[in-house]
Amino acid sequence: MAKIKILVSSRPKLLSDVIRKLIVSQLDMEIVGQVTDPLKLLAAASDTDVDAVLITPIKANGAPRICNLLFLGHPQLNIVTLEADSHYAYLYRLGLRRLRFETPSSQTILNLLRGGPIPLEAPKTEADEVHSAP
């Protein structure tokens, strides 16, 4: 079975190390790229076959613009963002409303990256917009 290819954009280094250890400990996942600058994320995504992107930390007030840009080249992506100033994680999938998770567990984050079913902890109607190709 092919591994799920994850692209990570994270800082500071301690958080980046924790995320890396979490992902590489999974037999069905591999990190195919890691950048510290979210602006370099688009270039890395265009150069790599990627299934999911994890972006942290980010200030989310609506969908980060970078999500729509990533969906242009990779409409199948699962994008998980971790907010900088709170305990929230967000899931973005093309055609799906933004879903917010309060204090998500490591298992929840891994499930989201895998593209698995939405966990019960996600509110059913939390969203300001539906993602569609621009």
C-alpha positions as CSV (number, residue, x, y, z in Angstrom):
1,M,0.0,0.0,0.0
2,A,1.3,3.5,-0.9
3,K,2.2,5.8,1.9
4,I,0.3,9.0,2.5
5,K,2.6,11.8,1.5
6,I,2.6,14.8,3.9
7,L,4.0,18.2,3.4
8,V,4.7,20.2,6.6
9,S,5.0,23.9,7.1
10,S,5.7,24.6,10.7
11,R,7.7,26.6,13.2
12,P,9.1,27.0,15.8
13,K,11.6,24.2,15.7
14,L,10.3,22.5,18.8
15,L,6.8,22.2,17.4
16,S,8.2,21.1,14.0
17,D,10.2,18.3,15.7
18,V,7.1,17.1,17.6
19,I,5.1,17.0,14.4
20,R,7.8,15.3,12.5
21,K,8.1,12.6,15.2
22,L,4.3,12.1,15.2
23,I,4.1,11.6,11.5
24,V,7.3,9.5,10.9
25,S,6.1,7.1,13.6
26,Q,3.1,6.1,11.4
27,L,3.7,3.2,9.1
28,D,1.3,4.6,6.5
29,M,2.7,8.1,6.3
30,E,5.9,9.8,5.1
31,I,7.0,13.5,5.1
32,V,7.9,14.4,1.6
33,G,8.8,18.0,2.4
34,Q,9.2,20.4,5.2
35,V,9.3,24.2,5.0
36,T,9.4,26.9,7.7
37,D,8.1,29.6,5.5
38,P,4.4,29.2,4.4
39,L,5.2,31.2,1.3
40,K,7.6,28.4,0.2
41,L,4.8,26.0,0.7
42,L,3.3,26.6,-2.7
43,A,6.7,25.9,-4.5
44,A,7.2,22.8,-2.4
45,A,3.7,21.5,-3.2
46,S,4.1,22.1,-6.9
47,D,7.4,20.1,-6.9
48,T,6.0,17.2,-4.9
49,D,3.3,14.6,-5.2
50,V,1.5,15.3,-1.9
51,D,-1.7,14.0,-0.3
52,A,-2.0,16.2,2.8
53,V,-0.5,19.4,4.1
54,L,-0.1,20.4,7.8
55,I,0.4,24.1,8.4
56,T,1.3,25.5,11.8
57,P,1.0,28.0,13.4
58,I,-1.4,30.1,11.5
59,K,-3.9,32.8,12.3
60,A,-7.2,31.6,10.9
61,N,-10.0,34.1,10.3
62,G,-11.7,32.3,7.5
63,A,-9.8,30.1,5.1
64,P,-6.2,31.0,4.8
65,R,-5.6,32.2,1.2
66,I,-2.9,29.7,0.8
67,C,-5.5,26.8,1.0
68,N,-7.2,28.0,-2.2
69,L,-3.9,28.3,-4.0
70,L,-2.9,24.8,-2.9
71,F,-6.2,23.4,-4.1
72,L,-5.5,24.8,-7.6
73,G,-2.7,22.3,-8.1
74,H,-3.9,19.6,-5.7
75,P,-7.7,19.5,-5.5
76,Q,-7.6,16.2,-3.5
77,L,-5.6,17.7,-0.6
78,N,-6.5,17.4,3.0
79,I,-5.2,20.6,4.6
80,V,-4.9,20.7,8.4
81,T,-4.0,24.0,10.1
82,L,-3.2,24.6,13.7
83,E,-4.0,28.1,15.0
84,A,-1.3,30.2,16.6
85,D,-3.3,31.9,19.3
86,S,-5.7,29.2,20.4
87,H,-6.2,25.4,20.8
88,Y,-8.0,25.0,17.5
89,A,-7.2,22.9,14.4
90,Y,-9.0,23.4,11.1
91,L,-9.6,20.9,8.3
92,Y,-10.0,22.1,4.7
93,R,-11.1,19.9,1.9
94,L,-12.2,21.2,-1.5
95,G,-16.0,21.4,-1.6
96,L,-16.3,20.9,2.2
97,R,-16.9,23.6,4.7
98,R,-14.1,24.5,7.1
99,L,-14.3,22.3,10.2
100,R,-13.0,23.4,13.5
101,F,-11.6,21.1,16.2
102,E,-11.1,22.3,19.7
103,T,-7.9,20.9,21.4
104,P,-7.6,18.0,18.9
105,S,-5.7,14.9,19.9
106,S,-2.8,13.5,18.0
107,Q,-5.0,10.7,16.8
108,T,-7.5,13.3,15.4
109,I,-4.8,15.2,13.5
110,L,-3.5,11.9,12.0
111,N,-7.0,10.8,11.0
112,L,-7.6,14.2,9.3
113,L,-4.2,13.9,7.4
114,R,-5.3,10.4,6.3
115,G,-8.5,11.7,4.9
116,G,-10.5,9.5,7.2
117,P,-14.0,10.2,8.4
118,I,-14.7,13.4,10.3
119,P,-14.4,12.7,14.0
120,L,-17.4,13.2,16.2
121,E,-15.6,16.1,18.0
122,A,-16.0,18.3,14.9
123,P,-19.0,20.6,15.0
124,K,-21.4,19.7,12.2
125,T,-22.0,23.3,11.0
126,E,-18.8,25.2,11.9
127,A,-17.8,27.0,8.8
128,D,-17.8,30.3,7.1
129,E,-17.2,29.2,3.6
130,V,-17.2,26.3,1.2
131,H,-14.0,25.7,-0.6
132,S,-14.2,25.5,-4.3
133,A,-11.7,26.0,-7.1
134,P,-11.2,29.7,-7.7
